[in-house]
Amino acid sequence: MHVRMTLLAAGRSSIGADVRFDDDRSLDAAGWEEAVRRAPTLSHLAAAQLRYCSPSTRCRETGAVLGLSPLAQPALLDWDMGRWRGATLTEVTVREPEAVHQWRTDPRSAPHGGESLLTFIRRIGGWLDTRPVAAGEWAVAVTEPSIVRAALCYVLKAPPHTYWHLDVQPLATLTLTGLTGDWRLELR
């Protein structure tokens, strides 16, 4: 029997130009307002038998605003950016332009000392495949947008560079159905 897993991208914690690697900020005012406004349309997620979240502050807050009471999963930590943690892409590009180029073009590289893109995608895929969900159950996980992107690459068996061509907006949902290693993307 198949299981169903819905990934929900956390609400906004900063504007685009201020997005920092591996940032653990709270939802900003606009993020809170949007989550409260969208809560009625996302209320059906509370019917899931299991509710998880990434351990970050904004994921836990998004889950709380939506009434999900999710359980934090360490396996759903954001992409480990090593020494780039807390910096913006612009800041890192100014300091280490060659390292940023390598990071963007070689999915096996981790010039920042954290996880490579390939390792990150495999980690998220491993969580999906060993998810704590029984057959026939539905689970919801409030995650970082990067985790939704990695899950899409894994489920679709897409080349790692596909990650750079996916945009995940705050509070976007992705529903997957299937079994270990044989996931399907469900569009509604």
C-alpha positions as CSV (number, residue, x, y, z in Angstrom):
1,M,0.0,0.0,0.0
2,H,1.2,3.5,-0.8
3,V,1.9,6.3,1.6
4,R,1.3,10.0,1.0
5,M,3.9,12.7,2.0
6,T,3.1,16.4,1.7
7,L,6.0,18.8,2.0
8,L,5.1,22.3,2.9
9,A,7.6,25.1,2.4
10,A,8.0,27.3,5.5
11,G,6.7,30.8,5.6
12,R,9.0,33.7,4.7
13,S,11.7,34.9,7.1
14,S,13.5,37.5,5.0
15,I,13.3,39.3,1.7
16,G,15.1,37.8,-1.3
17,A,18.2,40.0,-1.2
18,D,18.6,39.2,2.5
19,V,18.4,35.4,2.3
20,R,21.3,33.9,4.2
21,F,22.7,30.4,4.0
22,D,21.4,28.0,6.7
23,D,19.6,30.8,8.4
24,D,17.6,30.1,11.6
25,R,15.5,33.3,11.7
26,S,11.9,33.5,12.8
27,L,9.2,34.3,10.4
28,D,9.2,38.0,9.5
29,A,6.1,40.1,9.8
30,A,5.0,39.4,6.2
31,G,5.7,35.7,6.8
32,W,3.4,35.6,9.9
33,E,0.7,37.5,8.0
34,E,0.8,35.2,5.0
35,A,0.7,32.1,7.2
36,V,-2.3,33.4,9.1
37,R,-4.0,34.4,5.9
38,R,-3.4,31.1,4.2
39,A,-4.2,29.0,7.3
40,P,-7.8,28.3,6.2
41,T,-6.7,26.9,2.9
42,L,-4.0,24.8,4.5
43,S,-6.1,23.6,7.4
44,H,-6.7,20.2,5.7
45,L,-3.0,19.3,6.4
46,A,-3.9,18.9,10.1
47,A,-5.7,15.7,9.1
48,A,-2.4,14.0,8.4
49,Q,-1.7,11.1,10.8
50,L,2.0,12.3,11.2
51,R,3.2,15.9,11.2
52,Y,6.9,16.7,11.0
53,C,9.1,19.7,10.5
54,S,12.6,20.8,9.9
55,P,14.2,21.9,13.2
56,S,14.6,25.6,12.2
57,T,12.7,28.3,14.0
58,R,10.7,29.4,10.9
59,C,9.6,25.8,10.2
60,R,8.4,25.2,13.7
61,E,6.6,28.6,13.7
62,T,4.9,27.9,10.4
63,G,3.7,24.6,11.8
64,A,2.4,26.2,14.9
65,V,0.6,29.0,13.0
66,L,-1.1,26.4,10.9
67,G,-2.1,24.3,14.0
68,L,0.0,21.3,13.0
69,S,2.0,20.8,16.2
70,P,4.8,19.1,14.1
71,L,7.6,17.0,15.5
72,A,11.1,18.3,14.6
73,Q,13.1,15.8,12.5
74,P,16.9,16.3,12.6
75,A,17.2,14.5,9.2
76,L,15.3,17.5,7.8
77,L,18.0,20.1,8.6
78,D,18.6,22.6,5.9
79,W,21.5,22.2,3.5
80,D,24.8,22.4,5.5
81,M,26.7,25.4,4.2
82,G,29.7,25.0,6.4
83,R,31.7,28.3,6.8
84,W,29.2,30.1,4.5
85,R,26.5,29.7,7.2
86,G,24.9,33.1,7.9
87,A,26.3,34.8,4.8
88,T,24.3,35.9,1.7
89,L,25.2,34.5,-1.7
90,T,26.4,38.1,-2.7
91,E,28.7,38.3,0.3
92,V,30.2,34.9,-0.5
93,T,30.6,35.6,-4.2
94,V,32.6,38.8,-3.4
95,R,34.9,36.8,-1.1
96,E,35.1,33.5,-2.9
97,P,34.0,33.8,-6.6
98,E,35.8,30.7,-7.7
99,A,34.4,28.6,-4.8
100,V,30.9,29.8,-5.6
101,H,31.4,28.9,-9.3
102,Q,32.6,25.4,-8.3
103,W,29.7,24.9,-5.9
104,R,27.2,25.9,-8.6
105,T,28.7,23.8,-11.4
106,D,30.0,20.6,-9.6
107,P,27.3,18.8,-7.6
108,R,30.0,16.8,-5.8
109,S,31.9,19.8,-4.5
110,A,31.6,21.4,-1.1
111,P,34.1,24.3,-1.1
112,H,32.3,25.7,2.0
113,G,33.2,22.6,4.0
114,G,29.5,21.5,4.5
115,E,27.5,19.1,2.3
116,S,27.8,18.9,-1.5
117,L,24.5,19.2,-3.5
118,L,24.6,15.5,-4.3
119,T,25.0,14.6,-0.6
120,F,22.2,16.9,0.4
121,I,19.8,15.4,-2.2
122,R,20.7,11.9,-1.1
123,R,20.2,12.8,2.5
124,I,16.7,14.1,1.8
125,G,15.9,11.1,-0.4
126,G,17.1,8.8,2.4
127,W,14.7,10.4,4.8
128,L,11.8,10.0,2.3
129,D,12.7,6.4,1.8
130,T,13.0,5.6,5.5
131,R,10.3,7.9,6.5
132,P,8.4,7.1,9.7
133,V,5.1,6.5,7.9
134,A,3.1,3.3,7.8
135,A,1.4,2.0,4.7
136,G,-1.8,3.9,3.9
137,E,-0.9,6.8,6.2
138,W,-0.4,10.5,5.3
139,A,2.4,12.6,6.7
140,V,3.1,16.3,6.4
141,A,6.5,17.9,6.8
142,V,7.0,21.7,7.1
143,T,10.5,22.2,5.6
144,E,12.9,24.6,4.2
145,P,12.4,25.4,0.5
146,S,15.8,23.8,-0.2
147,I,14.5,20.5,1.1
148,V,11.4,20.7,-1.2
149,R,13.8,21.3,-4.1
150,A,16.1,18.4,-3.1
151,A,13.1,16.1,-2.7
152,L,11.9,17.0,-6.2
153,C,15.3,16.2,-7.7
154,Y,15.4,12.9,-5.8
155,V,11.8,11.8,-6.6
156,L,12.1,12.7,-10.3
157,K,15.6,11.1,-10.5
158,A,16.6,14.4,-12.1
159,P,20.2,15.4,-12.6
160,P,21.5,17.4,-9.6
161,H,21.9,20.6,-11.6
162,T,18.1,20.6,-11.9
163,Y,18.1,21.9,-8.3
164,W,19.2,25.3,-9.5
165,H,16.2,25.6,-11.8
166,L,13.5,25.0,-9.2
167,D,11.8,27.8,-7.3
168,V,9.8,27.1,-4.2
169,Q,7.7,29.9,-2.8
170,P,6.8,30.2,0.9
171,L,3.9,27.9,1.9
172,A,4.0,26.0,-1.4
173,T,3.1,22.3,-1.1
174,L,4.4,19.2,-2.8
175,T,2.6,15.9,-2.4
176,L,4.4,12.6,-3.1
177,T,2.9,9.2,-3.1
178,G,4.5,5.8,-3.4
179,L,6.8,3.4,-1.8
180,T,10.5,3.4,-0.9
181,G,12.5,4.3,-4.0
182,D,9.4,4.5,-6.2
183,W,7.8,7.9,-5.5
184,R,5.3,9.7,-7.7
185,L,4.6,13.4,-7.8
186,E,0.9,14.2,-7.2
187,L,-0.4,17.3,-8.8
188,R,-3.8,18.7,-7.8
